[in-house]
């Protein structure tokens, strides 16, 4: 297989390795995403390229659950360092790591 060139610049070499040094620099996306207290949203275009990334702050607080007339059953919410076990449909188990 031969090299892939764009405007006479080798982008993929003859062994199918992308030559990242020849790719254009994209502004606004470099950095670390999803670390610590952040989740990440990545936007992918129709070509499979990441076009945008956003850090989303994660919250350690819970929002109250509003039950309606059709779903007034008792649901258990468990936060533990143990692995989930037992429970019933509708229960929520958050496993934390320390």
C-alpha positions as CSV (number, residue, x, y, z in Angstrom):
1,X,0.0,0.0,0.0
2,X,1.3,3.4,-0.8
3,X,1.2,6.5,1.3
4,X,-1.9,8.8,1.4
5,X,-1.0,12.4,0.6
6,X,-3.1,15.5,0.7
7,X,-1.7,18.5,-1.2
8,X,1.5,16.4,-1.5
9,X,1.8,16.1,2.3
10,X,1.9,12.5,3.6
11,X,-1.0,12.0,6.0
12,X,-0.9,8.2,6.2
13,X,2.4,6.4,5.5
14,X,2.8,3.2,3.5
15,X,2.3,1.0,6.6
16,X,-1.1,2.7,7.4
17,X,0.1,4.8,10.3
18,X,-1.3,8.3,10.6
19,X,1.4,10.9,10.5
20,X,0.0,13.2,13.3
21,X,2.7,15.7,12.8
22,X,1.3,16.5,9.4
23,X,-2.3,17.0,10.5
24,X,-3.6,20.5,10.9
25,X,-3.9,22.0,14.4
26,X,-7.4,22.3,15.7
27,X,-8.2,25.1,18.2
28,X,-10.4,24.9,21.2
29,X,-10.4,21.1,21.8
30,X,-7.1,20.3,23.4
31,X,-7.1,19.5,27.1
32,X,-8.2,16.9,29.7
33,X,-11.8,16.0,29.8
34,X,-13.8,14.0,32.2
35,X,-11.3,13.9,35.1
36,X,-12.1,14.4,38.7
37,X,-15.6,15.8,39.3
38,X,-16.4,16.2,35.6
39,X,-18.2,14.0,33.1
40,X,-17.6,14.7,29.4
41,X,-19.8,15.3,26.4
42,X,-18.1,14.6,23.1
43,X,-19.8,15.7,19.8
44,X,-19.0,13.4,16.9
45,X,-19.7,14.5,13.3
46,X,-20.9,12.2,10.4
47,X,-17.3,11.5,9.5
48,X,-16.6,10.1,13.0
49,X,-14.5,13.0,14.1
50,X,-14.7,14.6,17.5
51,X,-15.8,18.2,16.8
52,X,-16.5,19.5,20.3
53,X,-15.9,18.5,23.9
54,X,-17.4,19.9,27.1
55,X,-16.7,19.2,30.8
56,X,-19.9,18.8,32.8
57,X,-19.6,19.2,36.5
58,X,-20.9,16.2,38.4
59,X,-23.0,16.7,41.5
60,X,-22.8,14.7,44.7
61,X,-26.3,15.7,45.8
62,X,-29.5,13.9,45.0
63,X,-32.7,15.4,43.5
64,X,-35.9,14.5,45.3
65,X,-38.0,11.9,43.5
66,X,-41.6,12.8,42.9
67,X,-43.9,9.8,42.8
68,X,-47.1,9.9,40.8
69,X,-50.3,8.0,41.6
70,X,-49.4,5.1,39.3
71,X,-46.0,4.6,40.8
72,X,-46.2,5.2,44.5
73,X,-44.4,2.0,45.5
74,X,-41.5,2.2,47.9
75,X,-38.2,2.3,46.1
76,X,-34.8,1.8,47.9
77,X,-31.8,4.0,47.1
78,X,-28.6,2.5,48.5
79,X,-25.2,4.2,48.5
80,X,-22.5,1.8,49.6
81,X,-18.9,0.7,49.0
82,X,-20.3,-2.9,48.7
83,X,-21.2,-4.5,45.4
84,X,-25.0,-4.3,44.6
85,X,-27.0,-7.2,45.9
86,X,-30.6,-8.0,46.3
87,X,-33.3,-5.3,45.8
88,X,-36.3,-5.2,43.7
89,X,-37.3,-3.7,40.3
90,X,-37.1,0.1,40.6
91,X,-34.4,0.1,43.3
92,X,-31.3,2.2,42.7
93,X,-27.8,1.2,44.0
94,X,-24.8,3.5,43.8
95,X,-21.5,1.9,44.5
96,X,-18.8,4.2,45.7
97,X,-15.1,3.6,45.9
98,X,-12.8,4.9,48.6
